[in-house]
Amino acid sequence: MYTLALVMFIGFVAAQVTNLVIDNLPVVGRIPVIGKGDNLFIVLTILAVWLTDTSVLGTYGIGNGEQWVDVIGSGLAIVGATNVLNTVVNKFEI
């Protein structure tokens, strides 16, 4: 249960920082690699996982390999869960 709360919290913080950077620094949005901010969101989520030293995959017994694989895998899992959560929330908005 705490893992799901941590996933939502890290995803929410990374999404808000991405929106803050894209909205307040229009120069960043003109960089072709960043574009609308999807790649920036992925990088910020992986950075947040690394900085907080969390292992979302390790909680479920998947992260037994190298540490960098666990960090990137956990970051991508959070990105995927955040996108699914945003889609579900957007379906219920009126």
C-alpha positions as semicolon CSV with decimal commas, in nm:
position;residue;x (nm);y (nm);z (nm)
1;M;0,000;0,000;0,000
2;Y;0,283;0,238;0,079
3;T;0,441;0,156;-0,254
4;L;0,135;0,273;-0,444
5;A;0,128;0,595;-0,242
6;L;0,497;0,649;-0,317
7;V;0,440;0,584;-0,688
8;M;0,159;0,838;-0,699
9;F;0,358;1,094;-0,498
10;I;0,674;1,070;-0,711
11;G;0,467;1,075;-1,030
12;F;0,270;1,378;-0,912
13;V;0,582;1,571;-0,812
14;A;0,760;1,491;-1,139
15;A;0,451;1,591;-1,340
16;Q;0,418;1,921;-1,154
17;V;0,787;2,004;-1,197
18;T;0,760;1,920;-1,568
19;N;0,457;2,149;-1,607
20;L;0,632;2,424;-1,410
21;V;0,942;2,407;-1,629
22;I;0,748;2,392;-1,957
23;D;0,513;2,679;-1,858
24;N;0,773;2,915;-1,711
25;L;1,063;2,846;-1,945
26;P;0,929;2,856;-2,302
27;V;1,284;2,810;-2,433
28;V;1,281;2,455;-2,298
29;G;0,971;2,372;-2,503
30;R;1,154;2,467;-2,824
31;I;1,422;2,203;-2,774
32;P;1,336;1,922;-3,017
33;V;1,419;1,639;-2,776
34;I;1,194;1,776;-2,502
35;G;0,904;1,891;-2,720
36;K;0,584;1,888;-2,515
37;G;0,763;1,762;-2,206
38;D;0,712;1,386;-2,227
39;N;1,084;1,309;-2,239
40;L;1,149;1,563;-1,964
41;F;0,885;1,391;-1,750
42;I;1,057;1,055;-1,797
43;V;1,398;1,200;-1,706
44;L;1,263;1,384;-1,401
45;T;1,085;1,072;-1,277
46;I;1,397;0,857;-1,310
47;L;1,595;1,133;-1,136
48;A;1,340;1,144;-0,852
49;V;1,362;0,766;-0,809
50;W;1,741;0,785;-0,799
51;L;1,746;1,079;-0,554
52;T;1,497;0,920;-0,316
53;D;1,670;0,581;-0,347
54;T;1,343;0,397;-0,388
55;S;1,288;0,062;-0,551
56;V;0,934;0,018;-0,673
57;L;1,027;-0,299;-0,860
58;G;1,223;-0,432;-0,563
59;T;0,910;-0,412;-0,350
60;Y;0,754;-0,676;-0,572
61;G;1,072;-0,884;-0,591
62;I;1,167;-0,784;-0,945
63;G;1,469;-0,558;-0,880
64;N;1,737;-0,817;-0,808
65;G;1,980;-0,710;-1,082
66;E;2,205;-0,412;-1,120
67;Q;2,108;-0,094;-0,938
68;W;2,079;0,118;-1,254
69;V;1,833;-0,129;-1,404
70;D;1,622;-0,107;-1,090
71;V;1,629;0,276;-1,091
72;I;1,537;0,306;-1,460
73;G;1,278;0,028;-1,437
74;S;1,118;0,186;-1,131
75;G;1,116;0,525;-1,302
76;L;0,950;0,385;-1,613
77;A;0,696;0,198;-1,398
78;I;0,606;0,524;-1,225
79;V;0,575;0,703;-1,561
80;G;0,341;0,431;-1,686
81;A;0,133;0,431;-1,369
82;T;0,107;0,810;-1,376
83;N;-0,013;0,808;-1,736
84;V;-0,274;0,544;-1,657
85;L;-0,387;0,739;-1,351
86;N;-0,418;1,060;-1,557
87;T;-0,626;0,879;-1,818
88;V;-0,863;0,737;-1,556
89;V;-0,900;1,074;-1,384
90;N;-0,965;1,251;-1,715
91;K;-1,242;1,003;-1,799
92;F;-1,431;1,098;-1,481
93;E;-1,399;1,475;-1,527
94;I;-1,713;1,651;-1,644
